[in-house]
Structure formats: C-alpha cells, structure tokens
Amino acid sequence: MNMVVATLEVIAAERANTHFDKAFGMVDALLKAYGESDLATRLWEDIPSSTPVETVSDLYGILVWSTPDNGHALTQATDSWLTECACERKCHVALNLDTYPFATYQEMRDRLAGVATAWPRLEQHCQRLLAERPKD
C-alpha cells in the first residue's frame, strides 16, 4: 500500500471520531515525502478516484494547517480548480475545505457562480458557503 492510500485510510477511520490524531503525523510524513512544490496537483494524481470527497477534503484541509506557508500554495491551487471548473470532483473537494475559497467575498461570489452553472449538483453547497461567509 502506498503512503497516500495509507494516509487516506487513517483519515477516513479517524473522521468518524472527528479527531485526527494519527492522521496529522501521517500527513506530516506525506508532506516530507512529496515536498511542497505543486503539492495539490501531485497528490491529486495519486489519490484513487474511489476515495470519498470528504476524505480527500480532510487530507487537503489537514495539509492547509501543516504546510509552512499555512496552506497558501495549496489554497491557491484549489481556488484555481474552482476558477477553471474543469472537474466536478476537484470543485467538490475545494468547496469542502475548512477555509473559504478566494481572498474576498466578491471574488468568491463571482467564481462560485461559475461553479454552480458548470456543476448544478454543487449549487446548494456554493449558496451555503456564500451565506456563511461574512461580506468584506
């Protein structure tokens, strides 16, 4: 079993308890093995498509708190997924992170309108994020 799959399995198991004790250590090891350069994309390529979106989002969410740049590069990458709207699964993962996408409410509103149009199944999720985020 490879490191990514093993980490995802631990995250999935710990998700039920809402405590990611072992997962943080495994994500740290994963970060060391992968490095930070283009991390979001390189990890995406190694994540099995059968992995639930919530588990993948948890992995990226833990990485946001684990990278030296406080997830800046990772959130830029996931924001670009939302801007491009090329893959519904990537958009779904990006919408499930523990942070709001995009730097401002206005930009988020504009970009998520495109996501909702491209992927109607994600429209309610987009609307919920917009309702929850304070306006700038």
C-alpha positions in Angstrom: 0.0 0.0 0.0 1.4 3.4 -0.9 1.7 6.3 1.5 -1.2 8.4 0.1 -3.6 5.5 0.3 -2.5 4.6 3.8 -2.9 8.2 4.9 -6.4 8.4 3.4 -7.4 5.2 5.1 -6.3 6.7 8.5 -8.1 9.9 7.8 -11.3 8.0 6.9 -11.1 5.9 10.0 -10.4 8.9 12.3 -13.1 11.0 10.6 -15.8 9.0 12.3 -14.3 10.2 15.7 -13.7 13.7 14.5 -10.2 13.5 16.0 -7.3 13.4 13.5 -4.6 12.3 15.9 -2.7 9.7 13.8 -3.6 11.5 10.6 -1.6 14.6 11.3 1.5 12.6 11.8 0.9 10.7 8.6 0.2 13.9 6.7 3.5 15.3 8.0 5.3 12.3 6.7 3.5 12.6 3.4 4.4 16.3 3.2 8.1 15.4 3.8 8.0 12.7 1.1 6.2 14.9 -1.5 7.6 18.3 -0.7 5.6 21.5 -1.2 6.1 22.2 -4.8 2.9 21.7 -6.8 1.7 19.6 -3.9 -2.1 19.8 -4.6 -1.7 18.6 -8.2 0.9 15.9 -7.5 -1.2 14.5 -4.6 -4.4 14.6 -6.7 -2.8 12.4 -9.3 -2.0 9.8 -6.6 -5.4 9.8 -4.9 -7.6 6.9 -6.0 -10.8 8.2 -7.7 -12.8 5.9 -5.4 -11.8 7.9 -2.3 -14.8 9.8 -0.9 -14.7 13.5 -1.5 -15.0 14.2 2.2 -11.8 12.1 2.9 -9.9 13.9 0.2 -11.1 17.3 1.5 -9.9 16.3 5.0 -6.5 15.5 3.6 -6.2 18.8 1.9 -7.6 20.5 5.0 -5.0 19.0 7.2 -2.3 20.0 4.7 -3.5 23.6 4.9 -2.7 23.6 8.6 0.5 21.6 8.2 2.4 23.4 5.5 5.0 26.1 6.4 3.1 28.7 4.3 -0.2 28.0 6.2 -1.7 26.4 3.1 -1.2 29.4 0.9 0.0 27.5 -2.2 -2.5 24.7 -1.6 -5.5 27.0 -1.4 -4.3 28.9 -4.4 -4.3 25.6 -6.3 -7.8 24.6 -5.0 -9.0 28.1 -5.9 -7.8 27.6 -9.4 -9.8 24.4 -9.6 -12.9 26.4 -8.8 -12.0 29.1 -11.3 -11.3 26.5 -14.1 -14.5 24.5 -13.3 -12.9 21.6 -15.4 -13.6 18.8 -12.9 -16.6 18.4 -10.7 -14.7 16.3 -8.2 -12.0 18.9 -7.8 -14.5 21.6 -7.3 -16.4 19.5 -4.7 -13.1 18.9 -2.8 -12.2 22.6 -2.9 -15.7 23.6 -1.6 -15.3 21.2 1.4 -12.1 22.7 2.8 -12.1 24.3 6.2 -11.4 27.7 4.7 -13.4 29.9 2.4 -12.2 30.0 -1.2 -10.8 33.2 -2.6 -9.5 36.3 -0.8 -12.7 38.3 -0.9 -16.4 37.7 -0.7 -16.9 39.4 -4.1 -14.4 37.1 -5.8 -15.9 34.1 -4.1 -19.4 35.1 -5.2 -18.3 35.6 -8.8 -16.3 32.4 -9.1 -18.8 30.2 -7.3 -21.5 31.4 -9.7 -19.4 29.7 -12.5 -19.1 26.6 -10.4 -22.9 26.4 -9.8 -23.5 26.9 -13.5 -21.0 24.3 -14.6 -21.9 21.7 -11.9 -25.6 22.2 -10.8 -25.2 19.4 -8.1 -22.8 21.8 -6.3 -25.1 24.9 -6.4 -26.5 24.4 -2.9 -23.1 24.0 -1.5 -22.0 27.2 -3.2 -25.0 29.0 -1.9 -24.4 27.8 1.7 -20.7 29.0 1.6 -21.8 32.4 0.4 -24.5 32.6 3.1 -22.0 31.7 5.8 -19.1 33.9 4.8 -19.1 37.5 6.1 -19.2 40.1 3.4 -16.0 42.2 3.2 
